[in-house]
Amino acid sequence: MTPEEYAEALESERKARNDRATYVVTEEHGEFLLARRNGARQSWGVTRYTSQKTAQLAADVLNRLKEDEA
């Protein structure tokens, strides 16, 4: 495998992982956590919001940007 083929394979794998990821909102300790969830349903926090509406809006925008990129 040439270095160019290897770089292309890595980029293809990164894109596939990114395509499976989604942004979700969960409630924790009275605050709303915007989290990125991968294809294996594991998630990690991105940032916290005090309003569910604001957190959901951020998740919707990020998911829409991800769709537009595809």
CHARMM internal coordinates of N, CA and C (Angstrom, degrees):
IC EDIT
DIST 1 N 1 CA 1.4486
DIST 1 CA 1 C 1.5315
ANGL 1 N 1 CA 1 C 107.76
DIST 1 C 2 N 1.2962
ANGL 1 CA 1 C 2 N 115.67
DIHE 1 N 1 CA 1 C 2 N 127.10
DIST 2 N 2 CA 1.4678
ANGL 1 C 2 N 2 CA 120.12
DIHE 1 CA 1 C 2 N 2 CA -179.81
DIST 2 CA 2 C 1.5263
ANGL 2 N 2 CA 2 C 109.81
DIHE 1 C 2 N 2 CA 2 C -76.87
DIST 2 C 3 N 1.3142
ANGL 2 CA 2 C 3 N 117.99
DIHE 2 N 2 CA 2 C 3 N 161.44
DIST 3 N 3 CA 1.4671
ANGL 2 C 3 N 3 CA 120.07
DIHE 2 CA 2 C 3 N 3 CA 177.34
DIST 3 CA 3 C 1.5398
ANGL 3 N 3 CA 3 C 112.28
DIHE 2 C 3 N 3 CA 3 C -57.57
DIST 3 C 4 N 1.3155
ANGL 3 CA 3 C 4 N 117.29
DIHE 3 N 3 CA 3 C 4 N -35.64
DIST 4 N 4 CA 1.4668
ANGL 3 C 4 N 4 CA 120.55
DIHE 3 CA 3 C 4 N 4 CA 178.99
DIST 4 CA 4 C 1.5244
ANGL 4 N 4 CA 4 C 110.89
DIHE 3 C 4 N 4 CA 4 C -67.65
DIST 4 C 5 N 1.3265
ANGL 4 CA 4 C 5 N 116.49
DIHE 4 N 4 CA 4 C 5 N -42.04
DIST 5 N 5 CA 1.4706
ANGL 4 C 5 N 5 CA 120.63
DIHE 4 CA 4 C 5 N 5 CA 178.24
DIST 5 CA 5 C 1.5231
ANGL 5 N 5 CA 5 C 110.55
DIHE 4 C 5 N 5 CA 5 C -65.05
DIST 5 C 6 N 1.3256
ANGL 5 CA 5 C 6 N 116.12
DIHE 5 N 5 CA 5 C 6 N -39.70
DIST 6 N 6 CA 1.4649
ANGL 5 C 6 N 6 CA 121.01
DIHE 5 CA 5 C 6 N 6 CA 178.79
DIST 6 CA 6 C 1.5214
ANGL 6 N 6 CA 6 C 110.52
DIHE 5 C 6 N 6 CA 6 C -63.60
DIST 6 C 7 N 1.3266
ANGL 6 CA 6 C 7 N 117.22
DIHE 6 N 6 CA 6 C 7 N -45.83
DIST 7 N 7 CA 1.4671
ANGL 6 C 7 N 7 CA 121.19
DIHE 6 CA 6 C 7 N 7 CA 178.72
DIST 7 CA 7 C 1.5185
ANGL 7 N 7 CA 7 C 110.62
DIHE 6 C 7 N 7 CA 7 C -62.71
DIST 7 C 8 N 1.3267
ANGL 7 CA 7 C 8 N 117.08
DIHE 7 N 7 CA 7 C 8 N -38.95
DIST 8 N 8 CA 1.4649
ANGL 7 C 8 N 8 CA 121.12
DIHE 7 CA 7 C 8 N 8 CA 178.40
DIST 8 CA 8 C 1.5303
ANGL 8 N 8 CA 8 C 110.84
DIHE 7 C 8 N 8 CA 8 C -65.79
DIST 8 C 9 N 1.3307
ANGL 8 CA 8 C 9 N 117.13
DIHE 8 N 8 CA 8 C 9 N -41.27
DIST 9 N 9 CA 1.4681
ANGL 8 C 9 N 9 CA 121.49
DIHE 8 CA 8 C 9 N 9 CA 178.45
DIST 9 CA 9 C 1.5255
ANGL 9 N 9 CA 9 C 110.67
DIHE 8 C 9 N 9 CA 9 C -64.32
DIST 9 C 10 N 1.3228
ANGL 9 CA 9 C 10 N 117.52
DIHE 9 N 9 CA 9 C 10 N -42.19
DIST 10 N 10 CA 1.4677
ANGL 9 C 10 N 10 CA 120.67
DIHE 9 CA 9 C 10 N 10 CA 177.95
DIST 10 CA 10 C 1.5281
ANGL 10 N 10 CA 10 C 110.90
DIHE 9 C 10 N 10 CA 10 C -62.76
DIST 10 C 11 N 1.3160
ANGL 10 CA 10 C 11 N 116.74
DIHE 10 N 10 CA 10 C 11 N -43.24
DIST 11 N 11 CA 1.4667
ANGL 10 C 11 N 11 CA 120.55
DIHE 10 CA 10 C 11 N 11 CA 179.54
DIST 11 CA 11 C 1.5239
ANGL 11 N 11 CA 11 C 110.81
DIHE 10 C 11 N 11 CA 11 C -64.86
DIST 11 C 12 N 1.3102
ANGL 11 CA 11 C 12 N 117.53
DIHE 11 N 11 CA 11 C 12 N -39.26
DIST 12 N 12 CA 1.4559
ANGL 11 C 12 N 12 CA 121.68
DIHE 11 CA 11 C 12 N 12 CA 178.19
DIST 12 CA 12 C 1.5314
ANGL 12 N 12 CA 12 C 110.80
DIHE 11 C 12 N 12 CA 12 C -63.36
DIST 12 C 13 N 1.3282
ANGL 12 CA 12 C 13 N 116.57
DIHE 12 N 12 CA 12 C 13 N -42.94
DIST 13 N 13 CA 1.4632
ANGL 12 C 13 N 13 CA 120.62
DIHE 12 CA 12 C 13 N 13 CA 178.30
DIST 13 CA 13 C 1.5327
ANGL 13 N 13 CA 13 C 111.24
DIHE 12 C 13 N 13 CA 13 C -65.81
DIST 13 C 14 N 1.3287
ANGL 13 CA 13 C 14 N 117.42
DIHE 13 N 13 CA 13 C 14 N -41.25
DIST 14 N 14 CA 1.4638
ANGL 13 C 14 N 14 CA 121.33
DIHE 13 CA 13 C 14 N 14 CA 178.19
DIST 14 CA 14 C 1.5279
ANGL 14 N 14 CA 14 C 110.14
DIHE 13 C 14 N 14 CA 14 C -61.32
DIST 14 C 15 N 1.3263
ANGL 14 CA 14 C 15 N 116.98
DIHE 14 N 14 CA 14 C 15 N -43.48
DIST 15 N 15 CA 1.4583
ANGL 14 C 15 N 15 CA 120.94
DIHE 14 CA 14 C 15 N 15 CA -179.94
DIST 15 CA 15 C 1.5296
ANGL 15 N 15 CA 15 C 110.76
DIHE 14 C 15 N 15 CA 15 C -64.53
DIST 15 C 16 N 1.3233
ANGL 15 CA 15 C 16 N 117.61
DIHE 15 N 15 CA 15 C 16 N -41.39
DIST 16 N 16 CA 1.4702
ANGL 15 C 16 N 16 CA 121.26
DIHE 15 CA 15 C 16 N 16 CA 178.85
DIST 16 CA 16 C 1.5265
ANGL 16 N 16 CA 16 C 110.83
DIHE 15 C 16 N 16 CA 16 C -62.28
DIST 16 C 17 N 1.3372
ANGL 16 CA 16 C 17 N 117.21
DIHE 16 N 16 CA 16 C 17 N -42.46
DIST 17 N 17 CA 1.4788
ANGL 16 C 17 N 17 CA 120.72
DIHE 16 CA 16 C 17 N 17 CA 177.72
DIST 17 CA 17 C 1.5243
ANGL 17 N 17 CA 17 C 110.37
DIHE 16 C 17 N 17 CA 17 C -63.98
DIST 17 C 18 N 1.3247
ANGL 17 CA 17 C 18 N 116.71
DIHE 17 N 17 CA 17 C 18 N -42.52
DIST 18 N 18 CA 1.4560
ANGL 17 C 18 N 18 CA 121.26
DIHE 17 CA 17 C 18 N 18 CA -179.51
DIST 18 CA 18 C 1.5329
ANGL 18 N 18 CA 18 C 110.88
DIHE 17 C 18 N 18 CA 18 C -64.66
DIST 18 C 19 N 1.3301
ANGL 18 CA 18 C 19 N 116.98
DIHE 18 N 18 CA 18 C 19 N -37.39
DIST 19 N 19 CA 1.4633
ANGL 18 C 19 N 19 CA 120.58
DIHE 18 CA 18 C 19 N 19 CA 179.54
DIST 19 CA 19 C 1.5263
ANGL 19 N 19 CA 19 C 111.84
DIHE 18 C 19 N 19 CA 19 C -64.10
DIST 19 C 20 N 1.3211
ANGL 19 CA 19 C 20 N 117.85
DIHE 19 N 19 CA 19 C 20 N -31.08
DIST 20 N 20 CA 1.4701
ANGL 19 C 20 N 20 CA 121.51
DIHE 19 CA 19 C 20 N 20 CA 179.90
DIST 20 CA 20 C 1.5270
ANGL 20 N 20 CA 20 C 113.08
DIHE 19 C 20 N 20 CA 20 C -81.70
DIST 20 C 21 N 1.3124
ANGL 20 CA 20 C 21 N 117.42
DIHE 20 N 20 CA 20 C 21 N -15.64
DIST 21 N 21 CA 1.4700
ANGL 20 C 21 N 21 CA 121.35
DIHE 20 CA 20 C 21 N 21 CA -177.20
DIST 21 CA 21 C 1.5272
ANGL 21 N 21 CA 21 C 110.87
DIHE 20 C 21 N 21 CA 21 C -78.85
DIST 21 C 22 N 1.3250
ANGL 21 CA 21 C 22 N 115.31
DIHE 21 N 21 CA 21 C 22 N 147.03
DIST 22 N 22 CA 1.4656
ANGL 21 C 22 N 22 CA 121.52
DIHE 21 CA 21 C 22 N 22 CA 174.37
DIST 22 CA 22 C 1.5208
ANGL 22 N 22 CA 22 C 108.71
DIHE 21 C 22 N 22 CA 22 C -136.18
DIST 22 C 23 N 1.3118
ANGL 22 CA 22 C 23 N 116.17
DIHE 22 N 22 CA 22 C 23 N 161.97
DIST 23 N 23 CA 1.4555
ANGL 22 C 23 N 23 CA 122.03
DIHE 22 CA 22 C 23 N 23 CA 176.09
DIST 23 CA 23 C 1.5242
ANGL 23 N 23 CA 23 C 108.09
DIHE 22 C 23 N 23 CA 23 C -106.14
DIST 23 C 24 N 1.3169
ANGL 23 CA 23 C 24 N 116.58
DIHE 23 N 23 CA 23 C 24 N 130.82
DIST 24 N 24 CA 1.4587
ANGL 23 C 24 N 24 CA 122.70
DIHE 23 CA 23 C 24 N 24 CA -177.28
DIST 24 CA 24 C 1.5237
ANGL 24 N 24 CA 24 C 109.84
DIHE 23 C 24 N 24 CA 24 C -130.71
DIST 24 C 25 N 1.3207
ANGL 24 CA 24 C 25 N 115.68
DIHE 24 N 24 CA 24 C 25 N 160.92
DIST 25 N 25 CA 1.4628
ANGL 24 C 25 N 25 CA 122.31
DIHE 24 CA 24 C 25 N 25 CA 177.99
DIST 25 CA 25 C 1.5254
ANGL 25 N 25 CA 25 C 108.36
DIHE 24 C 25 N 25 CA 25 C -115.85
DIST 25 C 26 N 1.3266
ANGL 25 CA 25 C 26 N 116.22
DIHE 25 N 25 CA 25 C 26 N 129.39
DIST 26 N 26 CA 1.4560
ANGL 25 C 26 N 26 CA 121.69
DIHE 25 CA 25 C 26 N 26 CA 174.69
DIST 26 CA 26 C 1.5272
ANGL 26 N 26 CA 26 C 108.86
DIHE 25 C 26 N 26 CA 26 C -126.89
DIST 26 C 27 N 1.3207
ANGL 26 CA 26 C 27 N 115.86
DIHE 26 N 26 CA 26 C 27 N 156.48
DIST 27 N 27 CA 1.4624
ANGL 26 C 27 N 27 CA 120.03
DIHE 26 CA 26 C 27 N 27 CA 178.23
DIST 27 CA 27 C 1.5238
ANGL 27 N 27 CA 27 C 109.05
DIHE 26 C 27 N 27 CA 27 C -100.80
DIST 27 C 28 N 1.3222
ANGL 27 CA 27 C 28 N 115.91
DIHE 27 N 27 CA 27 C 28 N 130.41
DIST 28 N 28 CA 1.4603
ANGL 27 C 28 N 28 CA 121.72
DIHE 27 CA 27 C 28 N 28 CA 178.19
DIST 28 CA 28 C 1.5210
ANGL 28 N 28 CA 28 C 109.14
DIHE 27 C 28 N 28 CA 28 C -140.29
DIST 28 C 29 N 1.2963
ANGL 28 CA 28 C 29 N 116.65
DIHE 28 N 28 CA 28 C 29 N 119.76
DIST 29 N 29 CA 1.4627
ANGL 28 C 29 N 29 CA 122.85
DIHE 28 CA 28 C 29 N 29 CA 175.16
DIST 29 CA 29 C 1.5342
ANGL 29 N 29 CA 29 C 112.11
DIHE 28 C 29 N 29 CA 29 C 55.04
DIST 29 C 30 N 1.3244
ANGL 29 CA 29 C 30 N 116.60
DIHE 29 N 29 CA 29 C 30 N 40.99
DIST 30 N 30 CA 1.4610
ANGL 29 C 30 N 30 CA 120.36
DIHE 29 CA 29 C 30 N 30 CA 176.80
DIST 30 CA 30 C 1.5182
ANGL 30 N 30 CA 30 C 114.93
DIHE 29 C 30 N 30 CA 30 C 80.06
DIST 30 C 31 N 1.3275
ANGL 30 CA 30 C 31 N 117.51
DIHE 30 N 30 CA 30 C 31 N 0.98
DIST 31 N 31 CA 1.4616
ANGL 30 C 31 N 31 CA 121.67
DIHE 30 CA 30 C 31 N 31 CA 176.74
DIST 31 CA 31 C 1.5245
ANGL 31 N 31 CA 31 C 107.96
DIHE 30 C 31 N 31 CA 31 C -118.83
DIST 31 C 32 N 1.2924
ANGL 31 CA 31 C 32 N 115.79
DIHE 31 N 31 CA 31 C 32 N 164.31
DIST 32 N 32 CA 1.4531
ANGL 31 C 32 N 32 CA 120.69
DIHE 31 CA 31 C 32 N 32 CA -177.73
DIST 32 CA 32 C 1.5244
ANGL 32 N 32 CA 32 C 109.00
DIHE 31 C 32 N 32 CA 32 C -111.64
DIST 32 C 33 N 1.3229
ANGL 32 CA 32 C 33 N 114.80
DIHE 32 N 32 CA 32 C 33 N 125.38
DIST 33 N 33 CA 1.4552
ANGL 32 C 33 N 33 CA 122.08
DIHE 32 CA 32 C 33 N 33 CA -175.30
DIST 33 CA 33 C 1.5215
ANGL 33 N 33 CA 33 C 109.25
DIHE 32 C 33 N 33 CA 33 C -102.45
DIST 33 C 34 N 1.3151
ANGL 33 CA 33 C 34 N 115.91
DIHE 33 N 33 CA 33 C 34 N 122.53
DIST 34 N 34 CA 1.4534
ANGL 33 C 34 N 34 CA 121.54
DIHE 33 CA 33 C 34 N 34 CA 171.67
DIST 34 CA 34 C 1.5154
ANGL 34 N 34 CA 34 C 106.16
DIHE 33 C 34 N 34 CA 34 C -85.03
DIST 34 C 35 N 1.3281
ANGL 34 CA 34 C 35 N 116.76
DIHE 34 N 34 CA 34 C 35 N 120.91
DIST 35 N 35 CA 1.4578
ANGL 34 C 35 N 35 CA 121.06
DIHE 34 CA 34 C 35 N 35 CA -175.51
DIST 35 CA 35 C 1.5231
ANGL 35 N 35 CA 35 C 110.33
DIHE 34 C 35 N 35 CA 35 C -128.10
DIST 35 C 36 N 1.3122
ANGL 35 CA 35 C 36 N 114.84
DIHE 35 N 35 CA 35 C 36 N 150.15
DIST 36 N 36 CA 1.4706
ANGL 35 C 36 N 36 CA 121.19
DIHE 35 CA 35 C 36 N 36 CA 174.75
DIST 36 CA 36 C 1.5185
ANGL 36 N 36 CA 36 C 106.40
DIHE 35 C 36 N 36 CA 36 C -99.40
DIST 36 C 37 N 1.3397
ANGL 36 CA 36 C 37 N 116.73
DIHE 36 N 36 CA 36 C 37 N 125.98
DIST 37 N 37 CA 1.4629
ANGL 36 C 37 N 37 CA 121.79
DIHE 36 CA 36 C 37 N 37 CA -178.67
DIST 37 CA 37 C 1.5239
ANGL 37 N 37 CA 37 C 108.44
DIHE 36 C 37 N 37 CA 37 C -111.60
DIST 37 C 38 N 1.3392
ANGL 37 CA 37 C 38 N 115.73
DIHE 37 N 37 CA 37 C 38 N 130.68
DIST 38 N 38 CA 1.4649
ANGL 37 C 38 N 38 CA 119.73
DIHE 37 CA 37 C 38 N 38 CA -178.86
DIST 38 CA 38 C 1.5229
ANGL 38 N 38 CA 38 C 110.74
DIHE 37 C 38 N 38 CA 38 C -89.03
DIST 38 C 39 N 1.3308
ANGL 38 CA 38 C 39 N 116.53
DIHE 38 N 38 CA 38 C 39 N -179.44
DIST 39 N 39 CA 1.4572
ANGL 38 C 39 N 39 CA 121.71
DIHE 38 CA 38 C 39 N 39 CA -177.72
DIST 39 CA 39 C 1.5183
ANGL 39 N 39 CA 39 C 113.64
DIHE 38 C 39 N 39 CA 39 C -63.31
DIST 39 C 40 N 1.3194
ANGL 39 CA 39 C 40 N 118.20
DIHE 39 N 39 CA 39 C 40 N -22.83
DIST 40 N 40 CA 1.4660
ANGL 39 C 40 N 40 CA 122.30
DIHE 39 CA 39 C 40 N 40 CA 178.34
DIST 40 CA 40 C 1.5272
ANGL 40 N 40 CA 40 C 111.76
DIHE 39 C 40 N 40 CA 40 C -88.50
DIST 40 C 41 N 1.3234
ANGL 40 CA 40 C 41 N 116.30
DIHE 40 N 40 CA 40 C 41 N 9.59
DIST 41 N 41 CA 1.4837
ANGL 40 C 41 N 41 CA 124.06
DIHE 40 CA 40 C 41 N 41 CA 178.68
DIST 41 CA 41 C 1.5262
ANGL 41 N 41 CA 41 C 112.63
DIHE 40 C 41 N 41 CA 41 C 69.27
DIST 41 C 42 N 1.3244
ANGL 41 CA 41 C 42 N 118.26
DIHE 41 N 41 CA 41 C 42 N 16.53
DIST 42 N 42 CA 1.4567
ANGL 41 C 42 N 42 CA 121.47
DIHE 41 CA 41 C 42 N 42 CA 173.14
DIST 42 CA 42 C 1.5242
ANGL 42 N 42 CA 42 C 106.43
DIHE 41 C 42 N 42 CA 42 C -85.26
DIST 42 C 43 N 1.3163
ANGL 42 CA 42 C 43 N 116.60
DIHE 42 N 42 CA 42 C 43 N 145.29
DIST 43 N 43 CA 1.4598
ANGL 42 C 43 N 43 CA 117.79
DIHE 42 CA 42 C 43 N 43 CA 179.59
DIST 43 CA 43 C 1.5155
ANGL 43 N 43 CA 43 C 110.25
DIHE 42 C 43 N 43 CA 43 C -137.94
DIST 43 C 44 N 1.3083
ANGL 43 CA 43 C 44 N 115.03
DIHE 43 N 43 CA 43 C 44 N 157.81
DIST 44 N 44 CA 1.4546
ANGL 43 C 44 N 44 CA 121.37
DIHE 43 CA 43 C 44 N 44 CA 176.90
DIST 44 CA 44 C 1.5071
ANGL 44 N 44 CA 44 C 107.97
DIHE 43 C 44 N 44 CA 44 C -143.63
DIST 44 C 45 N 1.3155
ANGL 44 CA 44 C 45 N 115.71
DIHE 44 N 44 CA 44 C 45 N 148.30
DIST 45 N 45 CA 1.4498
ANGL 44 C 45 N 45 CA 121.51
DIHE 44 CA 44 C 45 N 45 CA -174.57
DIST 45 CA 45 C 1.5073
ANGL 45 N 45 CA 45 C 113.35
DIHE 44 C 45 N 45 CA 45 C -70.86
DIST 45 C 46 N 1.3110
ANGL 45 CA 45 C 46 N 114.10
DIHE 45 N 45 CA 45 C 46 N 143.85
DIST 46 N 46 CA 1.4506
ANGL 45 C 46 N 46 CA 121.29
DIHE 45 CA 45 C 46 N 46 CA 174.61
DIST 46 CA 46 C 1.5220
ANGL 46 N 46 CA 46 C 108.95
DIHE 45 C 46 N 46 CA 46 C -104.34
DIST 46 C 47 N 1.3323
ANGL 46 CA 46 C 47 N 116.28
DIHE 46 N 46 CA 46 C 47 N -51.74
DIST 47 N 47 CA 1.4645
ANGL 46 C 47 N 47 CA 121.01
DIHE 46 CA 46 C 47 N 47 CA 177.74
DIST 47 CA 47 C 1.5275
ANGL 47 N 47 CA 47 C 109.61
DIHE 46 C 47 N 47 CA 47 C -162.57
DIST 47 C 48 N 1.3213
ANGL 47 CA 47 C 48 N 116.87
DIHE 47 N 47 CA 47 C 48 N 165.82
DIST 48 N 48 CA 1.4683
ANGL 47 C 48 N 48 CA 121.99
DIHE 47 CA 47 C 48 N 48 CA -179.82
DIST 48 CA 48 C 1.5218
ANGL 48 N 48 CA 48 C 110.44
DIHE 47 C 48 N 48 CA 48 C -110.17
DIST 48 C 49 N 1.3227
ANGL 48 CA 48 C 49 N 115.39
DIHE 48 N 48 CA 48 C 49 N 147.07
DIST 49 N 49 CA 1.4561
ANGL 48 C 49 N 49 CA 122.68
DIHE 48 CA 48 C 49 N 49 CA 176.81
DIST 49 CA 49 C 1.5213
ANGL 49 N 49 CA 49 C 108.84
DIHE 48 C 49 N 49 CA 49 C -129.06
DIST 49 C 50 N 1.3106
ANGL 49 CA 49 C 50 N 116.93
DIHE 49 N 49 CA 49 C 50 N 151.60
DIST 50 N 50 CA 1.4640
ANGL 49 C 50 N 50 CA 119.96
DIHE 49 CA 49 C 50 N 50 CA 176.47
DIST 50 CA 50 C 1.5146
ANGL 50 N 50 CA 50 C 111.33
DIHE 49 C 50 N 50 CA 50 C -88.45
DIST 50 C 51 N 1.3176
ANGL 50 CA 50 C 51 N 117.50
DIHE 50 N 50 CA 50 C 51 N -16.79
DIST 51 N 51 CA 1.4524
ANGL 50 C 51 N 51 CA 122.21
DIHE 50 CA 50 C 51 N 51 CA -179.26
DIST 51 CA 51 C 1.5269
ANGL 51 N 51 CA 51 C 110.08
DIHE 50 C 51 N 51 CA 51 C -114.87
DIST 51 C 52 N 1.3286
ANGL 51 CA 51 C 52 N 117.23
DIHE 51 N 51 CA 51 C 52 N 129.84
DIST 52 N 52 CA 1.4565
ANGL 51 C 52 N 52 CA 120.74
DIHE 51 CA 51 C 52 N 52 CA 178.09
DIST 52 CA 52 C 1.5254
ANGL 52 N 52 CA 52 C 110.44
DIHE 51 C 52 N 52 CA 52 C -64.49
DIST 52 C 53 N 1.3271
ANGL 52 CA 52 C 53 N 116.54
DIHE 52 N 52 CA 52 C 53 N -36.84
DIST 53 N 53 CA 1.4627
ANGL 52 C 53 N 53 CA 120.67
DIHE 52 CA 52 C 53 N 53 CA -179.09
DIST 53 CA 53 C 1.5355
ANGL 53 N 53 CA 53 C 110.82
DIHE 52 C 53 N 53 CA 53 C -61.12
DIST 53 C 54 N 1.3184
ANGL 53 CA 53 C 54 N 116.71
DIHE 53 N 53 CA 53 C 54 N -44.08
DIST 54 N 54 CA 1.4683
ANGL 53 C 54 N 54 CA 120.89
DIHE 53 CA 53 C 54 N 54 CA 179.32
DIST 54 CA 54 C 1.5308
ANGL 54 N 54 CA 54 C 111.09
DIHE 53 C 54 N 54 CA 54 C -66.31
DIST 54 C 55 N 1.3203
ANGL 54 CA 54 C 55 N 116.85
DIHE 54 N 54 CA 54 C 55 N -42.64
DIST 55 N 55 CA 1.4609
ANGL 54 C 55 N 55 CA 120.79
DIHE 54 CA 54 C 55 N 55 CA 179.06
DIST 55 CA 55 C 1.5225
ANGL 55 N 55 CA 55 C 110.71
DIHE 54 C 55 N 55 CA 55 C -63.20
DIST 55 C 56 N 1.3296
ANGL 55 CA 55 C 56 N 117.24
DIHE 55 N 55 CA 55 C 56 N -42.26
DIST 56 N 56 CA 1.4603
ANGL 55 C 56 N 56 CA 120.87
DIHE 55 CA 55 C 56 N 56 CA -179.89
DIST 56 CA 56 C 1.5186
ANGL 56 N 56 CA 56 C 110.93
DIHE 55 C 56 N 56 CA 56 C -66.96
DIST 56 C 57 N 1.3281
ANGL 56 CA 56 C 57 N 116.79
DIHE 56 N 56 CA 56 C 57 N -37.96
DIST 57 N 57 CA 1.4573
ANGL 56 C 57 N 57 CA 120.51
DIHE 56 CA 56 C 57 N 57 CA 177.10
DIST 57 CA 57 C 1.5344
ANGL 57 N 57 CA 57 C 110.78
DIHE 56 C 57 N 57 CA 57 C -61.71
DIST 57 C 58 N 1.3272
ANGL 57 CA 57 C 58 N 116.58
DIHE 57 N 57 CA 57 C 58 N -43.57
DIST 58 N 58 CA 1.4683
ANGL 57 C 58 N 58 CA 120.93
DIHE 57 CA 57 C 58 N 58 CA 178.27
DIST 58 CA 58 C 1.5305
ANGL 58 N 58 CA 58 C 110.31
DIHE 57 C 58 N 58 CA 58 C -62.47
DIST 58 C 59 N 1.3314
ANGL 58 CA 58 C 59 N 117.45
DIHE 58 N 58 CA 58 C 59 N -43.51
DIST 59 N 59 CA 1.4684
ANGL 58 C 59 N 59 CA 121.06
DIHE 58 CA 58 C 59 N 59 CA 178.56
DIST 59 CA 59 C 1.5263
ANGL 59 N 59 CA 59 C 110.75
DIHE 58 C 59 N 59 CA 59 C -62.52
DIST 59 C 60 N 1.3225
ANGL 59 CA 59 C 60 N 117.06
DIHE 59 N 59 CA 59 C 60 N -43.10
DIST 60 N 60 CA 1.4620
ANGL 59 C 60 N 60 CA 120.87
DIHE 59 CA 59 C 60 N 60 CA 179.67
DIST 60 CA 60 C 1.5276
ANGL 60 N 60 CA 60 C 111.62
DIHE 59 C 60 N 60 CA 60 C -62.81
DIST 60 C 61 N 1.3230
ANGL 60 CA 60 C 61 N 116.51
DIHE 60 N 60 CA 60 C 61 N -42.72
DIST 61 N 61 CA 1.4626
ANGL 60 C 61 N 61 CA 120.49
DIHE 60 CA 60 C 61 N 61 CA 179.31
DIST 61 CA 61 C 1.5321
ANGL 61 N 61 CA 61 C 110.58
DIHE 60 C 61 N 61 CA 61 C -63.97
DIST 61 C 62 N 1.3335
ANGL 61 CA 61 C 62 N 117.49
DIHE 61 N 61 CA 61 C 62 N -45.58
DIST 62 N 62 CA 1.4675
ANGL 61 C 62 N 62 CA 120.79
DIHE 61 CA 61 C 62 N 62 CA -179.75
DIST 62 CA 62 C 1.5246
ANGL 62 N 62 CA 62 C 111.71
DIHE 61 C 62 N 62 CA 62 C -64.26
DIST 62 C 63 N 1.3360
ANGL 62 CA 62 C 63 N 117.13
DIHE 62 N 62 CA 62 C 63 N -40.80
DIST 63 N 63 CA 1.4664
ANGL 62 C 63 N 63 CA 119.91
DIHE 62 CA 62 C 63 N 63 CA 177.97
DIST 63 CA 63 C 1.5273
ANGL 63 N 63 CA 63 C 110.56
DIHE 62 C 63 N 63 CA 63 C -66.04
DIST 63 C 64 N 1.3252
ANGL 63 CA 63 C 64 N 116.91
DIHE 63 N 63 CA 63 C 64 N -38.67
DIST 64 N 64 CA 1.4668
ANGL 63 C 64 N 64 CA 120.32
DIHE 63 CA 63 C 64 N 64 CA 178.90
DIST 64 CA 64 C 1.5364
ANGL 64 N 64 CA 64 C 110.78
DIHE 63 C 64 N 64 CA 64 C -66.71
DIST 64 C 65 N 1.3216
ANGL 64 CA 64 C 65 N 117.46
DIHE 64 N 64 CA 64 C 65 N -41.39
DIST 65 N 65 CA 1.4600
ANGL 64 C 65 N 65 CA 120.31
DIHE 64 CA 64 C 65 N 65 CA 177.08
DIST 65 CA 65 C 1.5259
ANGL 65 N 65 CA 65 C 111.17
DIHE 64 C 65 N 65 CA 65 C -61.19
DIST 65 C 66 N 1.3139
ANGL 65 CA 65 C 66 N 115.46
DIHE 65 N 65 CA 65 C 66 N -39.90
DIST 66 N 66 CA 1.4623
ANGL 65 C 66 N 66 CA 120.64
DIHE 65 CA 65 C 66 N 66 CA 179.25
DIST 66 CA 66 C 1.5342
ANGL 66 N 66 CA 66 C 109.91
DIHE 65 C 66 N 66 CA 66 C -64.14
DIST 66 C 67 N 1.3362
ANGL 66 CA 66 C 67 N 117.34
DIHE 66 N 66 CA 66 C 67 N -41.45
DIST 67 N 67 CA 1.4535
ANGL 66 C 67 N 67 CA 121.49
DIHE 66 CA 66 C 67 N 67 CA 177.90
DIST 67 CA 67 C 1.5309
ANGL 67 N 67 CA 67 C 111.24
DIHE 66 C 67 N 67 CA 67 C -65.28
DIST 67 C 68 N 1.3196
ANGL 67 CA 67 C 68 N 116.34
DIHE 67 N 67 CA 67 C 68 N -42.22
DIST 68 N 68 CA 1.4626
ANGL 67 C 68 N 68 CA 120.31
DIHE 67 CA 67 C 68 N 68 CA -179.87
DIST 68 CA 68 C 1.5150
ANGL 68 N 68 CA 68 C 111.86
DIHE 67 C 68 N 68 CA 68 C -64.83
DIST 68 C 69 N 1.3345
ANGL 68 CA 68 C 69 N 116.18
DIHE 68 N 68 CA 68 C 69 N -31.51
DIST 69 N 69 CA 1.4563
ANGL 68 C 69 N 69 CA 120.71
DIHE 68 CA 68 C 69 N 69 CA -179.66
DIST 69 CA 69 C 1.5323
ANGL 69 N 69 CA 69 C 111.38
DIHE 68 C 69 N 69 CA 69 C -70.41
DIST 69 C 70 N 1.3189
ANGL 69 CA 69 C 70 N 116.45
DIHE 69 N 69 CA 69 C 70 N -29.46
DIST 70 N 70 CA 1.4775
ANGL 69 C 70 N 70 CA 121.17
DIHE 69 CA 69 C 70 N 70 CA -175.81
DIST 70 CA 70 C 1.4949
ANGL 70 N 70 CA 70 C 113.98
DIHE 69 C 70 N 70 CA 70 C -68.56
END
COOR INIT
IC SEED 1 N 1 CA 1 C
IC BUILD
